[in-house]
């Protein structure tokens, strides 16, 4: 596999992480270096690990892994997106002070898994093509982490310009990404 092909795959995989990080930036309004590091690190780490898991699975149980992975990503993204939409319409200024930080805890893990499901499928594909996994995994993780940081700050700026209702847009983005993942992969 050429380096250019690998970069194209990595950027394609990172687009979900980028879009979700824009949504997170919209929700947070202000982003500090800890939040930036946590989100970029976790999205990059999960994007790097999922191809490895997919590659290992591709060598053993490929059909079973691919069958349900897209539905799992959809449910996770729809749940987080739905919660963001609901929160954008319920509560006022008092809620703004206690907004849950999606760069912490279970939300961070759920978003990390949901945005990296495609990378799992790529790992399965690489195993079937008998391509080594370690170098592609590192490149995919670095690209995803970098685009996540960019997306987080883009979302934060958009949120500052357009206000709290942009959280609704972020929730819709997450749901649409989940739907896209299912639609693209529904036919196999």
C-alpha positions, -999 to 999 in steps of 0.1 A, spaced: 0 0 0 14 34 -10 18 62 15 -6 84 -5 -32 57 -4 -27 53 34 -31 91 39 -63 91 19 -77 62 40 -66 80 72 -83 113 62 -114 95 51 -116 77 84 -109 109 104 -138 127 88 -163 113 113 -139 122 142 -136 157 127 -173 162 124 -180 149 159 -153 171 174 -169 201 157 -201 191 175 -183 188 208 -167 222 203 -202 236 196 -214 222 229 -185 234 250 -183 270 238 -149 274 254 -122 248 251 -91 245 272 -59 226 265 -69 196 287 -101 191 268 -83 195 235 -57 169 246 -83 144 259 -104 145 228 -76 145 203 -57 117 222 -87 94 227 -101 98 192 -66 92 177 -60 63 201 -93 46 192 -88 53 155 -54 36 158 -65 6 179 -97 -2 160 -79 -12 127 -57 -35 148 -87 -51 164 -104 -54 129 -72 -68 115 -71 -95 142 -108 -102 137 -104 -103 100 -80 -131 104 -106 -151 123 -142 -140 124 -146 -113 98 -182 -118 89 -195 -116 124 -176 -83 132 -187 -64 102 -224 -74 105 -233 -55 136 -206 -28 139 -224 -2 119 -256 -5 139 -236 -1 171 -220 31 157 -254 44 147 -270 37 182 -241 54 200 -240 85 178 -278 88 178 -279 86 216 -253 112 221 -267 134 194 -303 131 207 -291 141 242 -273 171 228 -305 182 209 -326 177 240 -302 196 262 -301 225 237 -338 231 242 -342 224 279 -327 246 306 -314 281 304 -284 300 317 -283 279 349 -278 248 328 -249 264 309 -228 264 341 -232 227 346 -231 214 311 -216 179 310 -182 179 294 -182 153 265 -144 152 268 -147 133 301 -160 100 313 -184 77 295 -193 103 268 -157 104 258 -155 66 255 -188 63 236 -178 90 211 -144 75 207 -158 41 199 -186 54 177 -162 75 155 -138 46 151 -162 18 139 -152 25 103 -116 19 113 -125 -15 125 -139 -24 91 -107 -10 74 -87 -33 97 -108 -63 86 -102 -53 49 -64 -49 54 -63 -84 69 -81 -98 39 -57 -80 16 -28 -94 37 -14 -59 44 6 -53 76 -14 -33 102 11 -15 125 22 14 102 -13 21 88 -26 20 124 -1 47 135 -8 69 105 -46 66 110 -43 75 147 -21 106 141 -43 119 113 -75 113 134 -60 130 164 -49 160 145 -82 165 127 -100 161 160 -81 190 175 -88 211 145 -125 202 145 -129 209 182 -115 244 178 -136 251 147 -167 240 166 -158 262 195 -154 292 172 -187 285 155 -204 282 189 -190 315 200 -203 332 169 -237 316 166 -246 309 203 -259 279 223 -284 268 197 -255 255 177 -256 226 201 -287 215 182 -267 215 150 -240 194 167 -265 168 178 -280 167 143 -245 162 129 -239 132 152 -272 116 142 -266 122 105 -231 106 108 -247 76 124 -273 73 96 -246 77 70 -226 49 85 -255 26 84 -267 36 49 -232 33 34 -227 -1 48 -262 -15 48 -259 -31 14 -225 -47 23 
